[in-house]
Structure formats: C-alpha cells, structure tokens
Amino acid sequence: ERLSSGLRINSAKDDAAGQAISNRFTANITGLTQASRNANDGISIAQTTEGALNEVNDNLQNIRRLTVQAQNGTNSESDRKSIQDEINARLEEINRISEQTEFNGVKVLSADQTLGIQVGSNDGQTIDINLNKVDSSTLGMSGFDVTSVATKVGVGASITDANGETVKLDAAALAELETVAGGDVYSTTDKDGNTTYFGVAADGKVKTVAINDLTATAPGDKYGAADAGAATAGLVAMTTQLDTIDQAMAQVDELRSSLGATQNRFDSVISNLNSTVNNLSESRSRILDADFASEVSEMSRANILQSAGISVLSQANQVPQNVLSLLR
C-alpha cells in the first residue's frame, strides 16, 4: 500500500501523531498558497489605482500649463474662455476616472476606503491598502476658473479719495476686482493684519481686492473701487491658482507613493510566503511520504522469503513421492 500510494501514513493507525502533524502542515500550506494569490491581487489593485492616478496627474499637468498660458496679458477674453473650456474638459475627465476606475467591481478612486488583503493563513494577518477619493472636488479644483480679469495695484502707488485724503498702497496681493462703477470700498482685516477690500461691481456682484501693508493719513477712509483700479492695471499672476494645482498634484503624488510602497511590500510578502510554503512542504514530506528505498528493500526481502518458502514447501511435497518411487 505504501508503494502504491507513495505515503508512509495512509491512515491514522499507521502513525497517529504523524498524521495529525502533517494535517496541520497541509492546512498551513494551502492557506499560505492562497495568501500568496491574495497578495498578487493586492499588487494588481495597487497597479490599477496607480495607473489611474497617472492619468489624473497628466490632466493636472495640462491644466497647469493652460493656467500659465492664461496668465499671458496678450490673451483676449475669448482666448481665456477657450482655455477655460479645455480646463473644464480636463476636470471632467478627472471626475470620469474617479467614477469608473475599478478592480473586480471595486471602485478604487470614488470614495475613501481601506481594503484589507489577507496575506497569512491565520486571523489578523492582513495588509491594508488605503485608497482615497480623487476628483476635482477633493483636489480643490472644483469651480477652477482662469477667465476673471484681475486688477493689480503697483508697489508704491497712491490714490486720493473724494475728501482729498491720500491712501498709500505699498503692495497688492491678488485683485479679483473687475470694473467697479462708483460705490464705496469696504474693508475687513484678518488676525494677521491682512486687509481685504470689497465693493459692488456694475453687474451687481461683490468684487474683492486684497491689499497688504496699507496705510492711510486718516482712519475710516472710503474711496471708490474705480480709483483703486486706476492706479496701475494689468493681469495679476495667478499665484493662488497655480498653488492650487501644485497642491492637487502633491496630493496625487502622495497617494501614488503610498501605493508604490505597498506594491513593494506585497512583493516581499509573496517571496516570503513562497519560501515558507516550500519549507513546510518539505517538512510534511519527511513525515508523510514513504521512503521508497526502504520500502522497495523491504518488499524485495519479503519476496525472497516468500520464494524461499514456496521452494521449500514444494520440495517437502516431493518427499513422499520419492519414497514411493524407491519402494517400487
């Protein structure tokens, strides 16, 4: 039976302790083999997600290029609108990637989630893949607009209000102030001392202009928003918009880095699992498998003894015949 099955233990009666040990080894081996497949699935999920993020990054790079292009003062309003149309298309593509990228039915970029990958044969032996929702909203790009005409107040410029009081504008931050007719300009000051001025434009919308280090000859000055715009006009560098894009790309890069590190970890896990499976298989084989050399030798010995016994018995049966032959 051992030679026909190749096993030293064919039932518990052959070796009860050995049978129990080999059974535990078998459970570990099958579990670790499946865990290796799970880790490969984890790599596939990370690769799928990272590939989608690469496309998101490409779109962000193009949006940044278009934003820089929109800063050029030679662009007309229609030029900026055309640039905005392409930016909107890029943002829509980012949203499509977020909604449609999936692995085995799991959407990997449409929500913040953690996927646990079982990489061992026992409870709790998992590695987490942390996935984040990535779309125009989570990237801070919702409503991203480069079509606004900005007004810049030059360094050292000054204006005089209707009462003849001078207001010195040492520097201007970002002006989102379009054409403002008449109307007073009001101010708010944050905890850092930065002052933001706002007024109502001709279209009825509230427009703002942020001016740093403003000093006035008298407190409570009011002056027309048109006066502020009359100082020095031009397109302000869209520093906040470019910074928004840079932050979005940094967010994507951070997630891609995390996924890359996770893939490398899974590679190490798979190598360790395969090594463990090989070692356990060899250990189980030493307990469970038959020693063919010993079994063949034993079978040969039994065959020789059997042949010898048959030969002796045959000769013994011939003795009476020989005696009768002599009596004749």
Phi and psi in degrees as a GROMACS rama.xvg file:
@    title "Ramachandran Plot"
@    xaxis  label "Phi"
@    yaxis  label "Psi"
@TYPE xy
-65.3724  -39.6691  ARG-2
-70.4739  -36.0802  LEU-3
-73.6545  -34.4647  SER-4
-93.6098  -22.4005  SER-5
79.4144  6.04478  GLY-6
-114.596  139.877  LEU-7
-77.3683  -32.6607  ARG-8
-111.479  107.278  ILE-9
-101.854  -17.698  ASN-10
-155.006  167.286  SER-11
-60.4644  -27.1737  ALA-12
-68.6586  -21.5052  LYS-13
-70.3734  -39.4187  ASP-14
-168.438  95.1951  ASP-15
-62.6436  -47.194  ALA-16
-66.1844  -44.2926  ALA-17
-62.2793  -37.9785  GLY-18
-64.4877  -40.5203  GLN-19
-66.6829  -42.5808  ALA-20
-65.143  -45.5544  ILE-21
-64.5784  -32.9819  SER-22
-66.2349  -38.9374  ASN-23
-66.16  -40.208  ARG-24
-60.5143  -41.0864  PHE-25
-62.1588  -41.3118  THR-26
-62.2386  -43.1655  ALA-27
-65.455  -41.6764  ASN-28
-64.2159  -47.1399  ILE-29
-65.9087  -37.5981  THR-30
-65.828  -44.1153  GLY-31
-69.6756  -32.9562  LEU-32
-63.0983  -42.6  THR-33
-68.7581  -36.3199  GLN-34
-61.6307  -36.5884  ALA-35
-63.4032  -40.0643  SER-36
-65.1392  -39.2102  ARG-37
-60.9751  -42.5179  ASN-38
-62.836  -37.6877  ALA-39
-64.0171  -37.417  ASN-40
-63.3312  -38.3433  ASP-41
-61.5241  -41.1252  GLY-42
-62.2774  -41.6166  ILE-43
-63.3171  -41.004  SER-44
-62.8893  -46.1339  ILE-45
-63.4947  -40.1081  ALA-46
-66.1542  -40.9599  GLN-47
-61.74  -45.4314  THR-48
-66.1826  -43.585  THR-49
-64.8815  -36.3962  GLU-50
-63.5507  -40.6945  GLY-51
-65.5689  -40.2421  ALA-52
-66.1646  -30.1986  LEU-53
-63.1488  -39.6524  ASN-54
-67.3014  -39.1616  GLU-55
-60.1793  -43.6475  VAL-56
-62.3052  -41.4282  ASN-57
-59.6379  -41.5134  ASP-58
-65.8697  -39.5695  ASN-59
-65.6674  -38.0792  LEU-60
-61.3164  -42.146  GLN-61
-68.0456  -37.1419  ASN-62
-63.78  -39.0832  ILE-63
-65.431  -42.1849  ARG-64
-60.525  -43.0721  ARG-65
-66.2968  -35.881  LEU-66
-65.5302  -42.4038  THR-67
-61.6707  -40.3011  VAL-68
-62.0114  -38.2449  GLN-69
-67.041  -20.1498  ALA-70
-72.725  -18.4687  GLN-71
-62.2397  124.576  ASN-72
-66.4851  -12.7062  GLY-73
-81.732  -7.23709  THR-74
-73.8322  136.991  ASN-75
-85.8407  174.258  SER-76
-60.7276  -39.1729  GLU-77
-68.078  -33.2164  SER-78
-63.3135  -46.4923  ASP-79
-65.0917  -33.9089  ARG-80
-65.8518  -40.1871  LYS-81
-63.9918  -40.4344  SER-82
-63.575  -41.8352  ILE-83
-63.1949  -37.209  GLN-84
-61.0901  -41.9932  ASP-85
-68.7446  -38.6751  GLU-86
-61.7281  -42.5765  ILE-87
-60.9347  -39.5135  ASN-88
-64.2406  -39.2136  ALA-89
-65.312  -41.0207  ARG-90
-65.7368  -38.1799  LEU-91
-64.3762  -36.3618  GLU-92
-66.962  -38.4137  GLU-93
-60.6494  -43.0941  ILE-94
-64.8839  -37.4571  ASN-95
-65.4358  -43.0207  ARG-96
-59.3051  -42.2925  ILE-97
-61.0795  -41.8096  SER-98
-80.0044  -30.1039  GLU-99
-107.599  -13.463  GLN-100
-73.8514  122.554  THR-101
-147.819  159.998  GLU-102
-130.447  117.565  PHE-103
51.505  41.7765  ASN-104
86.5816  -6.17638  GLY-105
-96.6551  117.809  VAL-106
-78.9089  120.229  LYS-107
-93.3752  -11.9779  VAL-108
-127.361  8.59207  LEU-109
-93.8071  -7.50563  SER-110
-161.262  154.604  ALA-111
-71.9068  125.373  ASP-112
-158.252  160.665  GLN-113
-123.858  124.023  THR-114
-103.552  121.462  LEU-115
-90.6075  123.279  GLY-116
-105.609  118.126  ILE-117
-73.7972  114.998  GLN-118
-119.899  22.5769  VAL-119
-147.438  173.286  GLY-120
-93.0801  2.20192  SER-121
-125.302  166.225  ASN-122
-61.8118  145.448  ASP-123
81.4308  -2.35334  GLY-124
-92.1917  77.3366  GLN-125
-129.109  159.571  THR-126
-123.657  131.098  ILE-127
-91.1812  139.234  ASP-128
-108.462  114.753  ILE-129
-91.5767  118.519  ASN-130
-114.486  142.041  LEU-131
-119.59  150.602  ASN-132
-70.7844  129.455  LYS-133
-129.287  105.102  VAL-134
-147.103  -175.409  ASP-135
-61.2344  -31.6784  SER-136
-71.6508  -51.1494  SER-137
-67.622  -22.7852  THR-138
-85.4744  -0.578037  LEU-139
75.0159  22.5275  GLY-140
-108.173  5.42154  MET-141
-65.9855  129.467  SER-142
73.3426  18.4409  GLY-143
-60.368  126.898  PHE-144
-138.737  131.785  ASP-145
-118.681  11.455  VAL-146
-90.0146  -13.8704  THR-147
-65.7271  137.422  SER-148
-86.0197  124.568  VAL-149
-102.938  157.166  ALA-150
-121.301  129.659  THR-151
-111.668  132.246  LYS-152
-98.0885  122.657  VAL-153
-70.337  159.082  GLY-154
-64.8526  132.886  VAL-155
80.2913  3.53409  GLY-156
-74.0578  155.455  ALA-157
-143.356  154.519  SER-158
-133.733  160.191  ILE-159
-119.384  127.592  THR-160
-79.6819  -176.954  ASP-161
-64.8249  -21.2053  ALA-162
-91.7038  5.59239  ASN-163
80.8567  11.9177  GLY-164
-92.9432  137.89  GLU-165
-93.2877  134.482  THR-166
-117.532  122.582  VAL-167
-94.03  129.025  LYS-168
-106.838  96.331  LEU-169
-68.8757  -36.2312  ASP-170
-161.258  153.959  ALA-171
-121.149  140.839  ALA-172
-86.7885  -107.626  ALA-173
-110.918  128.885  LEU-174
-108.907  117.792  ALA-175
-104.129  26.5673  GLU-176
-89.724  116.23  LEU-177
-92.1066  -162.316  GLU-178
-62.4034  119.481  THR-179
-119.634  121.755  VAL-180
-97.4448  126.063  ALA-181
60.9353  -132.969  GLY-182
54.7272  140.202  GLY-183
-77.6781  155.684  ASP-184
-105.797  130.17  VAL-185
-110.581  159.326  TYR-186
-129.042  152.594  SER-187
-132.5  145.366  THR-188
-123.308  129.181  THR-189
-85.6761  -178.601  ASP-190
-66.4679  -20.6761  LYS-191
-90.2061  2.22831  ASP-192
86.8161  7.089  GLY-193
-81.7234  133.428  ASN-194
-106.765  133.16  THR-195
-115.457  128.318  THR-196
-107.185  141.872  TYR-197
-144.392  153.923  PHE-198
-153.269  175.346  GLY-199
-98.7857  123.292  VAL-200
-78.8538  175.524  ALA-201
-63.5169  -26.4348  ALA-202
-85.3  4.95329  ASP-203
87.9546  -3.95067  GLY-204
-90.5608  147.137  LYS-205
-77.773  128.157  VAL-206
-116.198  150.685  LYS-207
-126.226  153.663  THR-208
-141.08  125.81  VAL-209
-97.0007  125.228  ALA-210
-125.536  123.896  ILE-211
-93.1787  152.684  ASN-212
53.9863  48.0761  ASP-213
-86.3366  133.38  LEU-214
-127.203  145.764  THR-215
-132.439  155.912  ALA-216
-79.0337  -15.5268  THR-217
-146.765  145.298  ALA-218
-71.7529  155.47  PRO-219
70.7113  24.4227  GLY-220
-64.2802  143.162  ASP-221
-121.177  139.17  LYS-222
-147.981  155.885  TYR-223
-70.0056  141.628  GLY-224
-63.2921  -31.0225  ALA-225
-63.4934  -33.4844  ALA-226
-63.9297  -41.9213  ASP-227
-62.2268  -39.6904  ALA-228
-71.3855  -18.2783  GLY-229
-79.9542  -11.2682  ALA-230
-62.2447  -79.2788  ALA-231
-140.224  126.554  THR-232
-106.404  155.829  ALA-233
163.578  177.743  GLY-234
-84.4549  127.154  LEU-235
-78.2631  139.048  VAL-236
-58.5141  130.373  ALA-237
-81.6526  63.7482  MET-238
-63.7015  -38.4404  THR-239
-69.8255  -32.5812  THR-240
-70.14  -44.182  GLN-241
-64.5359  -37.424  LEU-242
-64.4528  -37.5049  ASP-243
-61.3589  -43.7834  THR-244
-65.9465  -42.6517  ILE-245
-61.4822  -39.7107  ASP-246
-66.1443  -37.6494  GLN-247
-64.1454  -43.2805  ALA-248
-66.022  -37.2503  MET-249
-63.8846  -37.2189  ALA-250
-64.3843  -42.9491  GLN-251
-65.7673  -43.0707  VAL-252
-62.0346  -38.0934  ASP-253
-62.6384  -42.979  GLU-254
-68.8521  -39.1252  LEU-255
-63.5349  -40.0338  ARG-256
-62.8216  -42.2311  SER-257
-61.8115  -42.98  SER-258
-67.3347  -37.3259  LEU-259
-63.7934  -42.867  GLY-260
-63.7775  -37.7696  ALA-261
-65.2907  -40.4602  THR-262
-60.776  -43.9701  GLN-263
-63.1303  -37.0693  ASN-264
-65.2308  -41.7104  ARG-265
-63.4463  -38.0487  PHE-266
-58.6272  -44.0811  ASP-267
-65.0937  -40.7772  SER-268
-61.891  -44.4611  VAL-269
-62.6875  -42.9145  ILE-270
-61.0007  -43.0334  SER-271
-67.5598  -40.7407  ASN-272
-63.3495  -44.3137  LEU-273
-63.1588  -39.5098  ASN-274
-65.0371  -41.885  SER-275
-64.5132  -41.9063  THR-276
-61.1439  -42.8099  VAL-277
-63.0345  -43.5277  ASN-278
-66.904  -41.5299  ASN-279
-66.1342  -36.7191  LEU-280
-64.1707  -40.7898  SER-281
-65.9326  -40.4868  GLU-282
-64.2819  -43.11  SER-283
-64.3364  -37.741  ARG-284
-62.4064  -39.7371  SER-285
-64.768  -29.6518  ARG-286
-84.779  -42.7407  ILE-287
-94.9385  -36.425  LEU-288
-79.009  152.412  ASP-289
-78.3911  149.033  ALA-290
-88.4466  100.355  ASP-291
-62.0452  -39.2335  PHE-292
-61.0355  -46.2042  ALA-293
-66.8398  -41.7694  SER-294
-67.5843  -39.0376  GLU-295
-66.0848  -41.4736  VAL-296
-62.1851  -42.2242  SER-297
-64.6755  -40.171  GLU-298
-66.3894  -39.4961  MET-299
-63.9349  -42.2945  SER-300
-60.7757  -44.4281  ARG-301
-64.0866  -38.456  ALA-302
-66.3529  -40.962  ASN-303
-64.3138  -45.058  ILE-304
-62.1364  -39.4788  LEU-305
-65.7009  -43.7078  GLN-306
-63.2627  -40.3237  SER-307
-64.8218  -41.0436  ALA-308
-62.8896  -42.5106  GLY-309
-64.0684  -39.7582  ILE-310
-65.3833  -44.8192  SER-311
-63.3122  -43.2133  VAL-312
-63.0563  -38.4022  LEU-313
-65.7919  -42.3199  SER-314
-66.5703  -37.1113  GLN-315
-64.1871  -36.9275  ALA-316
-68.3226  -23.7355  ASN-317
-83.1529  -12.8854  GLN-318
-61.8881  -48.5904  VAL-319
-58.6757  -38.1117  PRO-320
-64.9406  -39.3765  GLN-321
-65.6945  -38.6023  ASN-322
-64.7299  -45.6605  VAL-323
-60.2131  -37.5022  LEU-324
-65.0631  -36.4351  SER-325
-71.087  -35.6717  LEU-326
-69.23  -24.4238  LEU-327
